Amino acid sequence: MRSFSPDGKAIVQNVTSKGGNALLYRPIDGSPAHLMLGPLPDALNFFAWSPSGSKLGVLQLRKSSDVVLITDLAGKQPH
């Protein structure tokens, strides 16, 4: 995903950097780009600017799962 910055002077896009996910601020005047956020281990699924342009909201979805094996404490096999 990519978006113009609120002032219209840069393009902000999600990128992979140093093994994580980040937001890159790339000025359209050709000056050097820099990371605004990250790198983070989880995916950056969506980002948006507040109406005033003073804040940036970022959505990250995290999946986790646990597996638990339950056995009969007496060691009996089910019939």
KAPE-V524929 format. One record per residue. N is the residue number from 1. RES is the residue in one small letter. PHI is phi in whole degrees, -180 to 180 (NA if undefined). NEAR is the number of other C-alpha atoms within 10 Angstrom. Layout:
BEGIN
N,RES,PHI,NEAR
N,RES,PHI,NEAR
END
This chain:
BEGIN
1,m,NA,11
2,r,-144,15
3,s,-154,15
4,f,-73,17
5,s,-68,18
6,p,-57,18
7,d,-84,7
8,g,74,10
9,k,-97,13
10,a,-154,19
11,i,-108,16
12,v,-110,22
13,q,-142,18
14,n,-84,22
15,v,-139,18
16,t,-99,16
17,s,-143,14
18,k,53,11
19,g,78,9
20,g,-137,14
21,n,-102,19
22,a,-145,22
23,l,-108,23
24,l,-103,22
25,y,-99,22
26,r,-117,20
27,p,-61,17
28,i,-81,13
29,d,-83,8
30,g,92,8
31,s,-69,9
32,p,-60,9
33,a,-78,14
34,h,-148,12
35,l,-77,16
36,m,-89,14
37,l,-151,13
38,g,102,18
39,p,-77,18
40,l,-119,16
41,p,-71,14
42,d,-92,14
43,a,-66,17
44,l,-95,21
45,n,-82,12
46,f,-162,13
47,f,-145,18
48,a,-154,16
49,w,-87,15
50,s,-69,11
51,p,-55,9
52,s,-79,7
53,g,81,11
54,s,-90,8
55,k,-133,11
56,l,-124,12
57,g,-100,9
58,v,-128,13
59,l,-107,11
60,q,-123,13
61,l,-106,9
62,r,-121,9
63,k,-107,6
64,s,-143,4
65,s,-149,4
66,d,-124,4
67,v,-118,5
68,v,-123,5
69,l,-103,4
70,i,-106,6
71,t,-119,9
72,d,-70,8
73,l,-62,6
74,a,-84,6
75,g,78,7
76,k,-82,8
77,q,-88,7
78,p,-66,5
79,h,-93,3
END
